Amino acid sequence: MIDSTEILGLIAATLTTAAFLPQVYKTWKTKSVESLSLTMLLIFESGVVCWLFYGILIDSLPVILANAITAVSGFVLLYFKIRYKNKINQ
């Protein structure tokens, strides 16, 4: 049975992960990466991957799920940043 602490963690994980998804969607639709900082994305992605490994080490489902999904989203944004860097938003 999941206790109230895990439920709170899952809610927090859902909210923080969901907050990142609109940026991924917007970037995909507009193909505009001008406002995305490559340095910020690299630092952010490094932190997310560290959080993911931390979650695995402490066996925390909310930390693992949130950071696994966010890591994939971050990698997608990094891909878009590289792929669309020379495109002009029309």
N, CA, C and O atoms as a DFTB+ gen file, in Angstrom:
360 C
 N C O
     1  1       0.844      -1.193       0.000
     2  2       0.000       0.000       0.000
     3  2       0.883       1.247       0.000
     4  3       1.903       1.302       0.687
     5  1       0.482       2.224      -0.765
     6  2       1.232       3.480      -0.842
     7  2       0.790       4.388       0.301
     8  3      -0.404       4.588       0.528
     9  1       1.773       4.934       1.016
    10  2       1.442       5.813       2.139
    11  2       1.276       7.261       1.658
    12  3       1.537       7.569       0.495
    13  1       0.847       8.130       2.550
    14  2       0.552       9.521       2.185
    15  2       1.800      10.273       1.726
    16  3       1.693      11.194       0.915
    17  1       2.962       9.908       2.218
    18  2       4.196      10.550       1.780
    19  2       4.475      10.231       0.317
    20  3       4.871      11.111      -0.447
    21  1       4.271       8.982      -0.073
    22  2       4.463       8.591      -1.473
    23  2       3.425       9.257      -2.368
    24  3       3.737       9.654      -3.491
    25  1       2.205       9.381      -1.884
    26  2       1.163      10.056      -2.666
    27  2       1.543      11.513      -2.893
    28  3       1.415      12.020      -4.008
    29  1       2.005      12.185      -1.853
    30  2       2.459      13.568      -1.991
    31  2       3.609      13.649      -2.997
    32  3       3.641      14.551      -3.834
    33  1       4.538      12.720      -2.918
    34  2       5.654      12.687      -3.861
    35  2       5.198      12.484      -5.290
    36  3       5.725      13.116      -6.205
    37  1       4.222      11.611      -5.494
    38  2       3.688      11.374      -6.840
    39  2       2.956      12.597      -7.381
    40  3       3.049      12.906      -8.569
    41  1       2.230      13.292      -6.511
    42  2       1.557      14.528      -6.937
    43  2       2.592      15.581      -7.327
    44  3       2.467      16.226      -8.368
    45  1       3.609      15.751      -6.490
    46  2       4.667      16.724      -6.792
    47  2       5.383      16.353      -8.086
    48  3       5.666      17.223      -8.909
    49  1       5.677      15.072      -8.269
    50  2       6.352      14.605      -9.479
    51  2       5.499      14.875     -10.713
    52  3       6.014      15.305     -11.745
    53  1       4.214      14.628     -10.610
    54  2       3.304      14.862     -11.732
    55  2       3.258      16.340     -12.100
    56  3       3.342      16.695     -13.276
    57  1       3.126      17.194     -11.101
    58  2       3.030      18.630     -11.363
    59  2       4.321      19.206     -11.952
    60  3       4.275      19.960     -12.924
    61  1       5.457      18.861     -11.376
    62  2       6.713      19.438     -11.866
    63  2       7.078      18.899     -13.243
    64  3       7.644      19.623     -14.063
    65  1       6.762      17.648     -13.499
    66  2       7.027      17.073     -14.815
    67  2       6.073      17.653     -15.850
    68  3       6.492      17.996     -16.955
    69  1       4.811      17.764     -15.507
    70  2       3.813      18.316     -16.425
    71  2       4.117      19.767     -16.778
    72  3       3.822      20.206     -17.889
    73  1       4.697      20.506     -15.858
    74  2       5.025      21.908     -16.118
    75  2       6.053      22.058     -17.230
    76  3       6.090      23.091     -17.898
    77  1       6.872      21.062     -17.436
    78  2       7.929      21.106     -18.437
    79  2       7.418      20.736     -19.826
    80  3       7.977      21.188     -20.825
    81  1       6.385      19.935     -19.904
    82  2       5.895      19.409     -21.184
    83  2       5.371      20.465     -22.162
    84  3       5.581      20.312     -23.365
    85  1       4.699      21.530     -21.704
    86  2       4.263      22.540     -22.673
    87  2       5.416      23.193     -23.451
    88  3       5.255      23.551     -24.617
    89  1       6.571      23.345     -22.803
    90  2       7.726      23.905     -23.510
    91  2       8.207      22.966     -24.611
    92  3       8.562      23.406     -25.704
    93  1       8.214      21.691     -24.319
    94  2       8.608      20.703     -25.329
    95  2       7.626      20.759     -26.498
    96  3       8.042      20.785     -27.657
    97  1       6.339      20.778     -26.204
    98  2       5.314      20.818     -27.247
    99  2       5.421      22.096     -28.086
   100  3       5.382      22.047     -29.316
   101  1       5.558      23.240     -27.402
   102  2       5.661      24.524     -28.110
   103  2       6.879      24.542     -29.027
   104  3       6.793      24.998     -30.167
   105  1       7.994      24.055     -28.539
   106  2       9.209      24.025     -29.342
   107  2       9.034      23.111     -30.546
   108  3       9.477      23.440     -31.647
   109  1       8.402      21.985     -30.345
   110  2       8.153      21.047     -31.439
   111  2       7.252      21.684     -32.503
   112  3       7.529      21.575     -33.698
   113  1       6.177      22.345     -32.071
   114  2       5.225      22.934     -33.013
   115  2       5.816      24.131     -33.764
   116  3       5.631      24.250     -34.975
   117  1       6.525      25.016     -33.059
   118  2       7.036      26.243     -33.679
   119  2       8.412      26.059     -34.310
   120  3       8.814      26.836     -35.176
   121  1       9.126      25.035     -33.874
   122  2      10.508      24.805     -34.300
   123  2      11.404      26.012     -34.000
   124  3      12.426      26.226     -34.654
   125  1      11.002      26.776     -33.015
   126  2      11.765      27.947     -32.585
   127  2      12.503      27.623     -31.285
   128  3      11.887      27.309     -30.267
   129  1      13.818      27.704     -31.341
   130  2      14.642      27.407     -30.167
   131  2      15.460      28.622     -29.734
   132  3      16.323      28.531     -28.860
   133  1      15.172      29.751     -30.358
   134  2      15.932      30.970     -30.097
   135  2      15.955      31.346     -28.614
   136  3      16.978      31.806     -28.105
   137  1      14.842      31.152     -27.928
   138  2      14.753      31.551     -26.528
   139  2      15.287      30.493     -25.559
   140  3      15.332      30.732     -24.353
   141  1      15.692      29.328     -26.071
   142  2      16.224      28.272     -25.209
   143  2      17.741      28.399     -25.099
   144  3      18.445      28.438     -26.109
   145  1      18.224      28.461     -23.896
   146  2      19.658      28.542     -23.652
   147  2      20.258      27.135     -23.634
   148  3      19.835      26.286     -22.850
   149  1      21.229      26.899     -24.488
   150  2      21.893      25.595     -24.523
   151  2      22.586      25.315     -23.189
   152  3      22.545      24.188     -22.696
   153  1      23.209      26.314     -22.612
   154  2      23.880      26.136     -21.317
   155  2      22.874      25.727     -20.243
   156  3      23.138      24.815     -19.460
   157  1      21.724      26.399     -20.204
   158  2      20.695      26.059     -19.228
   159  2      20.204      24.634     -19.445
   160  3      20.039      23.883     -18.483
   161  1      19.968      24.255     -20.693
   162  2      19.492      22.903     -20.981
   163  2      20.503      21.849     -20.549
   164  3      20.120      20.822     -19.988
   165  1      21.781      22.085     -20.799
   166  2      22.817      21.124     -20.412
   167  2      22.922      20.990     -18.894
   168  3      23.037      19.882     -18.371
   169  1      22.883      22.114     -18.197
   170  2      22.948      22.083     -16.727
   171  2      21.693      21.415     -16.168
   172  3      21.778      20.575     -15.272
   173  1      20.533      21.790     -16.698
   174  2      19.271      21.217     -16.242
   175  2      19.251      19.712     -16.457
   176  3      18.898      18.955     -15.552
   177  1      19.629      19.279     -17.653
   178  2      19.606      17.848     -17.977
   179  2      20.578      17.070     -17.092
   180  3      20.272      15.956     -16.666
   181  1      21.732      17.641     -16.816
   182  2      22.697      16.995     -15.911
   183  2      22.099      16.809     -14.522
   184  3      22.254      15.754     -13.907
   185  1      21.413      17.846     -14.032
   186  2      20.771      17.761     -12.724
   187  2      19.663      16.732     -12.692
   188  3      19.532      15.989     -11.720
   189  1      18.871      16.681     -13.737
   190  2      17.768      15.716     -13.810
   191  2      18.305      14.285     -13.819
   192  3      17.767      13.410     -13.140
   193  1      19.353      14.055     -14.581
   194  2      19.944      12.712     -14.619
   195  2      20.503      12.337     -13.241
   196  3      20.374      11.193     -12.806
   197  1      21.119      13.298     -12.565
   198  2      21.601      13.027     -11.198
   199  2      20.436      12.684     -10.273
   200  3      20.528      11.743      -9.484
   201  1      19.335      13.445     -10.363
   202  2      18.149      13.145      -9.564
   203  2      17.601      11.757      -9.874
   204  3      17.158      11.043      -8.975
   205  1      17.634      11.383     -11.144
   206  2      17.157      10.053     -11.542
   207  2      17.990       8.961     -10.876
   208  3      17.439       8.019     -10.305
   209  1      19.310       9.085     -10.947
   210  2      20.167       8.092     -10.302
   211  2      19.985       8.087      -8.786
   212  3      20.013       7.032      -8.153
   213  1      19.800       9.274      -8.212
   214  2      19.532       9.366      -6.779
   215  2      18.243       8.618      -6.425
   216  3      18.199       7.861      -5.455
   217  1      17.201       8.839      -7.221
   218  2      15.932       8.150      -6.996
   219  2      16.078       6.643      -7.066
   220  3      15.465       5.908      -6.292
   221  1      16.902       6.191      -8.009
   222  2      17.157       4.750      -8.122
   223  2      17.891       4.243      -6.882
   224  3      17.551       3.192      -6.338
   225  1      18.889       4.990      -6.443
   226  2      19.679       4.577      -5.273
   227  2      18.841       4.500      -3.995
   228  3      19.045       3.614      -3.164
   229  1      17.894       5.435      -3.844
   230  2      17.068       5.413      -2.625
   231  2      15.743       4.683      -2.851
   232  3      14.908       4.606      -1.950
   233  1      15.558       4.151      -4.056
   234  2      14.369       3.374      -4.399
   235  2      13.080       4.163      -4.167
   236  3      12.151       3.692      -3.511
   237  1      13.051       5.392      -4.729
   238  2      11.892       6.265      -4.575
   239  2      11.146       6.366      -5.904
   240  3      11.626       6.998      -6.845
   241  1       9.981       5.748      -5.976
   242  2       9.195       5.741      -7.202
   243  2       8.881       7.150      -7.716
   244  3       9.057       7.399      -8.909
   245  1       8.419       8.091      -6.863
   246  2       8.124       9.429      -7.376
   247  2       9.353      10.114      -7.989
   248  3       9.245      10.750      -9.038
   249  1      10.495       9.989      -7.354
   250  2      11.718      10.618      -7.857
   251  2      12.145       9.958      -9.166
   252  3      12.562      10.641     -10.101
   253  1      12.043       8.649      -9.232
   254  2      12.424       7.922     -10.452
   255  2      11.496       8.298     -11.608
   256  3      11.972       8.643     -12.690
   257  1      10.197       8.237     -11.396
   258  2       9.248       8.523     -12.473
   259  2       9.368       9.959     -12.977
   260  3       9.459      10.195     -14.182
   261  1       9.369      10.903     -12.062
   262  2       9.431      12.310     -12.463
   263  2      10.690      12.606     -13.258
   264  3      10.641      13.281     -14.287
   265  1      11.804      12.106     -12.784
   266  2      13.062      12.444     -13.437
   267  2      13.316      11.624     -14.689
   268  3      14.031      12.084     -15.580
   269  1      12.764      10.442     -14.787
   270  2      12.883       9.672     -16.027
   271  2      12.119      10.383     -17.147
   272  3      12.633      10.542     -18.255
   273  1      10.900      10.805     -16.852
   274  2      10.098      11.511     -17.856
   275  2      10.714      12.865     -18.195
   276  3      10.785      13.244     -19.364
   277  1      11.158      13.590     -17.176
   278  2      11.763      14.896     -17.410
   279  2      13.083      14.762     -18.158
   280  3      13.409      15.617     -18.981
   281  1      13.845      13.712     -17.891
   282  2      15.103      13.491     -18.618
   283  2      14.832      13.281     -20.103
   284  3      15.533      13.834     -20.950
   285  1      13.825      12.489     -20.415
   286  2      13.463      12.269     -21.823
   287  2      13.034      13.592     -22.454
   288  3      13.455      13.913     -23.565
   289  1      12.205      14.356     -21.755
   290  2      11.761      15.655     -22.268
   291  2      12.940      16.598     -22.481
   292  3      13.002      17.318     -23.477
   293  1      13.863      16.585     -21.542
   294  2      15.051      17.434     -21.667
   295  2      15.910      17.035     -22.850
   296  3      16.426      17.892     -23.567
   297  1      16.065      15.734     -23.056
   298  2      16.828      15.271     -24.215
   299  2      16.134      15.678     -25.517
   300  3      16.795      16.021     -26.497
   301  1      14.814      15.638     -25.520
   302  2      14.069      16.070     -26.705
   303  2      14.320      17.555     -26.971
   304  3      14.551      17.947     -28.115
   305  1      14.277      18.383     -25.923
   306  2      14.562      19.803     -26.104
   307  2      15.993      20.034     -26.583
   308  3      16.229      20.891     -27.435
   309  1      16.938      19.285     -26.048
   310  2      18.324      19.404     -26.524
   311  2      18.414      19.034     -28.003
   312  3      19.099      19.703     -28.777
   313  1      17.724      17.975     -28.385
   314  2      17.692      17.577     -29.794
   315  2      17.113      18.708     -30.647
   316  3      17.669      19.056     -31.688
   317  1      15.981      19.283     -30.193
   318  2      15.372      20.386     -30.937
   319  2      16.323      21.578     -31.022
   320  3      16.434      22.216     -32.069
   321  1      17.004      21.873     -29.925
   322  2      17.929      23.014     -29.903
   323  2      19.008      22.832     -30.960
   324  3      19.368      23.786     -31.649
   325  1      19.516      21.640     -31.092
   326  2      20.555      21.363     -32.091
   327  2      19.950      21.292     -33.493
   328  3      20.502      21.850     -34.442
   329  1      18.834      20.617     -33.617
   330  2      18.198      20.395     -34.929
   331  2      17.674      21.674     -35.554
   332  3      17.826      21.886     -36.757
   333  1      17.054      22.532     -34.743
   334  2      16.396      23.733     -35.261
   335  2      17.199      25.006     -35.055
   336  3      16.658      26.096     -35.243
   337  1      18.451      24.912     -34.681
   338  2      19.219      26.111     -34.320
   339  2      19.335      27.113     -35.455
   340  3      19.453      28.309     -35.188
   341  1      19.307      26.685     -36.695
   342  2      19.454      27.594     -37.822
   343  2      18.125      27.950     -38.501
   344  3      18.110      28.674     -39.497
   345  1      17.027      27.449     -37.968
   346  2      15.713      27.738     -38.566
   347  2      15.204      29.082     -38.057
   348  3      15.375      29.440     -36.891
   349  1      14.595      29.788     -38.944
   350  2      13.983      31.076     -38.590
   351  2      12.490      30.851     -38.442
   352  3      11.844      30.281     -39.322
   353  1      11.951      31.306     -37.319
   354  2      10.521      31.143     -37.059
   355  2       9.736      32.009     -38.041
   356  3       9.955      33.217     -38.128
   357  1       8.836      31.392     -38.764
   358  2       8.050      32.135     -39.754
   359  2       6.614      32.249     -39.326
   360  3       5.803      32.842     -40.036
